[in-house]
C-alpha cells in the first residue's frame, strides 16, 4: 500500500552486537481483549498515529498512516474480512462478469457521504478518472487502474494525455456502471476493497482545497478536526449505511515521533491503543500491560531497497554485491535479539499470511536469503565491492528503526571485517524520508516494506517491481518479470495465475533489486480503559470494534 513504508518497527535500548546468546521470548497474546464490563458507547478511544505523507486523497495515499484514516472515513465497493481478509461486497450490491474481462457493478442504493450527498456510480467513475488523469499527479494509480481500457490515454508513460476519461468506464444509471479491462483478470474484483478505488463526493471536485482540509467520505467515521502533526479526531458518521458501525464514540489519533514516548503514555493511561510498540517493550510488554498485548502474523514484509537509478547500483557486478549483502544479514539472530520473535526471517518477497493457495512459497529465495558469511564476502568481492566504498541504509529517524538498521550493518561489517563498510543514515521525519525516496534522491540503500492491500500474490509483486509501478521505489525494470506478471493477470484460472506470479518472483531471486528481511507480525498493546482490541490481517486495529469500559 500503502506499503508498510512507515512500518511499525520498534526500537529501544537493545544491544546492537549480534551476540551468540539469544534473548528469551516473552510469549505472545492472540485474539482480542475480553470485555471488562459494560461498554461506554460514547467513550472516545485514544490511539497511536503518525503524520501521513500526502493529502488524504484515495489515489494519492500509499502509506499506512494515511491508509488507516482512509479506511475509517471511506467504504469501498468491497471490504476485507477483519479476521480472514476475504473480500466481501460492501458498497457494491454485486460485481458480475461472464468473461472475466467485462464487469458490471451495481451499488447498494441510498448510501450517503458524510455531507449527506448520495454515493452514485459517478462517485466512483469520476474519482477513478480524476485520479488517473496524469496532470493531477497522483501517486497511487499504477498498477491498480492499469488494466482498465483507456488508462494509457489518460496516463501515458511518455507525452501528454490524449483523453481525460478512461474509455473502459461507463455509467449506466445512478447505481450501475461497467468496467472493461484490456485483458482477462479473474481476481480483479477482489482488488476493489483497496483505498485507491474509493469514491469521491462532488464536494471534492467543487472545492478540492476545502475537501483536503477536512475530507468527506462514506465510511463509519467522519473527521471532526485535524491538527497536523498533533492529532486527528474522528467521530461516528451518522450517515453511514454499512455493517461496520462504531461501537465507540470516536477515535482520537495522536501523532507520536517517538515510540518510547507513546508506550510511556500507554502505561500511564494517556493512550489507549498502541500499535507502534518499541522494541524495548517487547521483553516485558506482557507483564507491563497485564496481558493486554497482541502478537500475531500479518500481511507485512520488510525489505532493504537499492536505488537502481544510480549507475553504480545498476550493473551486473552490483547485482552480485546485492546478492552478497543479502547473504551477509543474519536474519535469525536479528529477529530473535532485536524483535523478540515478533518477526520471522523472510524467504521470499510475499507473506506467509497468503498461504500456499494465495501464492506464498516458503524458501523461494533459497541460498540468497540464508546467512552465509563466506559466500557473502566472496560475492561482494567478486562484484567489485560496495559501490562508493560504503553502504548506507537510510531510514526515518522519527520511527523506531535505528536498532535494527545498526544490527543489519553490524552483521554486514562482521562479514566484511570492516566496521565502517555499512552505516545507518537517519532522515528526520517519515514524510521527509519518503519524499527523498519518491523524488529519487537516495544514493545508497534505504528501508522499505509492504503492507498488503488485498490478499493476493499480485499485490506483493506488481505494485513494487513492475516497471514504473507506483511503489517501485528501486525503479527496478525487467522485461521478463513484467511479461510474467502480464501473463498471470491475463489468466482466467487462479491456479495458473499463481504459478505465473511465482515464476515472476523467481526473477527477483536472480536480480535481487530488494533484499527480503523478515515477515512482520502485527503487535499492539492497550490500556485497561478499553476492550475488544483486535488487529486485522493487515495489522491495523479494528477501530470500529474497540469499546471503552464504563
N, C-alpha and C positions, 0 to 999 in steps of 0.2 A: 504494500500500500503505500498504501500508507506505509510502505515499508516500515519496518521497525527501525526506521532511520533514527529515531530517538531512543531506541530500545532501552528497556529498563535494566541496564546493567547496574549492579550495585557496587558501591565502593566502601572502603573503610581501612582502618589501620591494620592491614593483614600483611604478614611478612611476604616480601617480594621474591626472595631467593627460593628457587624450586628445590626445596629440601626433599630428601627421600622419605621422611616420615609423613604420613598422611594425617590430615585432621579428621577427627571423628564427626560423623553426621549427627545433626540434631533431630533427625526424623522429619516427617512432613505430615501436614494435615491433608484432608481431602474433603470434597463436597463443600458444604456450606456451614455457617454457624447455625446453631439451633436457636429458636426463638426463646428469649428470656422473659416472656410475659406478653401482655397485650401491647400492640404497637400504637404509636402516636402518628396517625395518618397525616398530620400537618407538620411533623418534625422534619427538619432540613438536615441532610447529610453533608458533612464537610469532607471533601476528597482531594487527594493529591493530583496535581496537574503541572504541565509546563506550557509555556507560550507556543502557539502554533507558528509555523514558518510563514504561511501565506494567509491572505483573506480566506474566510470560510466558504468559499465557492466550491461546490462539489467537484467541478472539473479542474480545480486548481490545488486541491489538497491531497497530498500523497504521503503524509507522515502521521504518526499515531496520535499526537496531541490534538491536531485539528480533526483527525478522523473520529476520535472519541466523541467530540462535540457534534459533528455532523450526524453520527448515529443516534444521538439523543434528540436532535431537533428535526430530523427527517425520517421518513419511512419510504422505502423504495418499492418497486414492483414485487420484489422478493425480499425475504429476510432469512436469516440463518438461525436454525435452532440453537439456543444458548447452551445446550448440552452436547449435541451431536454435530452441529454445523451444517446439517442438512438444509438445502434450500427449500423454502416454503413460500407459497403465494402470500403476499401482504397487501399492498395497494392494488395488485393485479387480481382480477377475478379469474383470469385464465391466460395462459400463453400456449398457443397451439400452432402446429405445423403438420404438413403432410409430406414434406420433402427434406426436412432438416436445414432448409435454406431460407424459406419464406415463412415469416411468423406473423400471427395475428394476436395482438394484445388487447384484452378487454379489462377496463378498470372497474373496481367496485364503486358504484355511483355514490355521490354525496360526500365524498371525502373532502375535508377542508384544510386550507393552510391556516396558520395561527392568526392571520389578519382577517379571517372569515371568508376569504375568497375560495372558490371551488377548484379542486385539483382536476384538471381535464387532460385529455390526450395532448393538447397543445402545451401543457405544462412540461411534459416530457420531451416532445418533439422540439419545441423551441429551446429548451435547456440544452439538449444534445447538439442541436445545430449551432447555437451560440458558443458552446464550449469547444467545439471542434473547428470553428472558423479561425484560421491561422492568425489574423491580425489581433484577435483577443488574447493571444499569448498564454494559453492555459497549459499547466504542467501535467495534467492527469488524463490525457486523451488516448495516448498510444500505450498499449495495444488495444485498449478496451473498446474503441469505436472503429478500429481499422477494418473490421470485417464488414461494416455496413457499406452498401453501394453508395458511391459518391463521396466517400471520405477523402480520397486523394484530390477531388475537385475543390473541396473547401480547405484542405490541409495538405498541400503538395509538399513533397520532400525538398523541392527547389522551386524558386519562382513564386509568382503571386497566385492566389486562388482564382479559379475560373467560375466559381459559384459560391453563394452564401449559405446554401442549404444542401443537405445530402439527399440525393435522388432516391435512396432506399427507404426514406421515411415518408409515410403518407398518413394524414389524419382522415379517418373515415367519419367519425362523429365525436361528440364530446367525450365519450367513454371508450373509443376504439381507435387504435392506429395499427399500421402494419409496418414491418421491418423486412427489407430484402437484403440478404447478405451476398457477398461476392462468391461464396462457396458454402458447401455443407459444413455445419458446425453443430454437431449433435448436443454438445454440452453448453451451448450459448445461453439458454435460459437460466442456467444455474449461476451465471455471472451477474445477473441483473439485480442482486442484492447489494452489489458494491456501490460505494458512495458516488462514484463518477456518474452513475445512471440516475441519480436523484432528480426529482422535478424542481422547477423554479416557479415562483408566483410572478404575476405580471408586475408586481412592485419592483422586482429586480431589474426588469428591462426599462421601467419608467424612471427609476432613480437608483442607479447602481451604488452610488456612494452612500446613500442613506441606508440601503439594504446591507452593505458591508459593515456599517457601524453597528447595526442590530439586525442580524439575519433573521429571516422569516422562513419557517419550514412547515412540514406537515406531520412531524413526529410527536412523541409522547411529551417532550418538554419544549418550552419556549424560553428564549434568552430574556431575562428581566433586566440585567445590567451587565456591563463588561468593562472592567478597568484593566487595560492591557498591562501585562507584566505583574499583575497583582491577583485578580480574582474575576471569575465569571459566575453569575448567579442564574441558575436555571430553575424554572418552576413548572408544574404540570400544565400542559397545554389543554385548555378547556374545549378546544375544537377537535381534539384527537379522536379518530374513529377506530383505531386498531386494537389489537389484543394485548399489547404490552403497556397497559395503563400503569402509571407510577403508584407504588404502594407507600410513597413518602410524600412530604410536602415540597420536595425540591432537592437540588444538588448545588452546593457551593463549591466550585472548583478553585482550589487555592494554588497559586503558582509558587513553586519552590525551585531554587537554583542550587540547593544543597540537600542531597538525600539524607544526610545525617540530621539536618535540622528538621526535615519532615518527620523522621522517625522519632525524634525527641518530642515533637508536637503530638504524635500519635500516643506516645506513652504518657504524656501529661494530660491527655484528654482534650487537646486543642485541634485535633484532626481525627476523623472517624474512619477513613479508609485510605490505606497507603499501599499502592501497587508499584511503588518505586523504591522498594526496600534496599537499604545499603548492605553491602557485604558484611560490614562489621556487626550487623544484627543477626546474620543467618545462623550463627552458632547458638545464640541464646533466645531467638525470637519466640520459640515455643513456650519457654518459661516466662519471658518478659511479658507476653500477652496472654498467659494462661490458656494456651492452645488456640487462640483466635488467629489462625495462620493457615494459609493455603499454599501448597506446593504441588503443582500438577502439570502434566505435559500440555504444551500449547503449540499452535501452528506458527512457530517463530524459529528462524535460524539467524546466526550471527556470522559475519564474514569480514575479511580484510580485502579491500579492492585496490587496484593499481590504476594509475592514470595512463591508459594506453594511448591517449592523445599526446603524451610526451614521448619524443623519439627514443629516448634511452630505455623506455619500458616496452616498446613495441617492436622488438626484434626477435629473431629465432633464438639468440643467446639469452635474451631476457626471459623467454619462456622457460628455459632450463633453470634460471635463477628463481623464478616464481615457484616452480615445482620443488626446488630445493628448500626454499623458505617454508613451504607448507610442511615438508618432512622434518623441518627443524623445530617445529612447535610441539611441545609436549602437552597435548590436549588432556590426557587423563589426569596428569598431576595438577594442571591449572584448574580444571573443573572441580577437582577434589579440594584443593587447598584454597583457591580464591572464591569459589562459588558454593562450597559446601554441598555439592551434588544437586544443585538447582540447575545445572547444565549437564548435557551429555555430549561427549565428543562426536562431532559430525563426521559421517562417512559418505555424505552426498550433499546435494545443493537444495534438497526439499525439506521435508519434515516427517518424522515417524507418525505424526497425527494423521497423515493421509492414509496410512496402511498400504498394504500391497495392492489392494483394489483401486486405490486412489493414485498410485504411481510411485510411492516411496519404494526404494530398493536399497536395503542395508548393504554397506560395503562397496557401493558402486565406484567410489573414488579410489578404492584399492590402496596400493602402497603409498601413493602420493599424499594420503591423509593419515599415514601411520608414522609415528615418531621413529626416525632412523638417522641418528646423528652422522654416521659415517657416509651414508648415501647422500644425505642433505648437503654436507660440505663438499662432496665430490661434484654434485650437480651445480652448486653455486660457483665453484671454482671453474668447472668446465664452461659455464656461461659467461666467464669473464669477470665474475664478482658483481656486487650490488652496484647498479648504475649510480654514478656520482660518488661512490665510495661509502655511503652511509644510508641505511634505510630509516626513514622517518615514518611514523604512524600517527596521522592526525586524528584528533577526537575533540568533541566539545567538552570544555572544562567545567561547564555547569552541570554536567551529568556525571554519574559515578563510573568513570571509565579508566582512571589513572592506574588503578591497581592491576587490572588485567592486561592493559597495554604494556605496563612495565614488566609484567610476568612473561608476556609473549616475547618482548625484546630480550629479556634476560635469557630465555630459552634459546633464542637465535644466537645471542652473544656467546653463550656457553659452547654451542656447536662450532662457531667460527673461531673461538679463542680470542675474541676481541670485544672488550666491554663497551666499545663505542660503535660497534657495527650497526646497532639498531637503537633508536631512541624515540620516546614518545614526543608528540608535538601538540600540546594543548591549544585549542582555539576558544576564545572567550565564551560565547553562548551557542546554544544549539542552532539558532537562526543564523548566526554568523558562520558557523561551521557548514551548515547546509548550503548557504549562499556561495561559499567558496567551492563546494563540490559541484553545484549546478552551473556555476559560471566557469567551470574547467580551470580553476586556479590551483589545483593540487599539483605538487611536483613530486611527492612521494606517496606512499601507501596511506590509506585512510579507512577508518572503521565504517562498516555498513552492516545492514541486517534487513530482514524481511519478515513482516507480519502478514500472514496470508489474508487476502481479500475474500477468497472463497476457496473451499477445499478441493482444489483441482491442481494437478501437477503443472498444468499450463500456467497457473498463476505464479508459480515459483521460478519459471523459466522465461517465458516470453517478455514480461514487463522489465526483466532485469538484464537479459543477454541478447535479445533480438536487436538487430541493427537499428539504431536511432530510437529505440523504445524509451518511454518517458522516464523510467527509473534505471536506465542503463548508465550508471554513474561512471563506470570504467570506460564507456564508449567502445566496448568490445564489438567486433563485427566479424562474422564468419559465415560465408555463404552456405556451407554445409549445414551448420546449425539452423540458419534461417529456413532453408529448404525443408528440413525435417520437421520444424515447427509448423510450417505451412501445410505439410503433408498430414501431420497429426490433426490440425484443426479441420482439415477437409474430410477426415474420416467420418463416416456415418456410424461406425461401431466404436464404442468407448474402449474396448479391449485393444483394438488395433491402434487407436489414438494414443493410448498409454505406452504401447510398445514403441511408437514413433517418438514420443516425447523422451523416453528413456534413451533412445539412440541419439537424440539431440543432446541430452545431458552427458552422454559419453564423450561428446566433443569438448565439453568443459574440462574433463579429466586431462585430455591431451593439451589444451591451451592454457588452463589454469589462469584465466583472467581475474578470478576472485578466489581467495583461499577460504574454504569452509572451516569454521572454527568449532562451533558447538550448536546443538539444539537447545533452545531456551525454554525452561519451564515458566508457567505463569505463577507468580508469587504475589501474595497480598496479606496484609495484616489489618486488623480492625479494632476499634475501641469497644469498650463494654457498653457504649451507648447505642450501638446498632446491632442488628441481627440479619440473618438471611443474606450473608455476603457470599457470592459465588463469582467465579470467573468463567467467561465463555471460552470456546476453543481458540479464540484469537488472543486470549489472556487479558481481555478487557472486563472490568467489573460489570455485572448485570445490574446497572444502576436502578432500573425500574423496580427490581425485586427487593432492594435493600429497605429494611424497616428500621424506624427509630423507636427505641424502647421507651415506654412510659416511665 
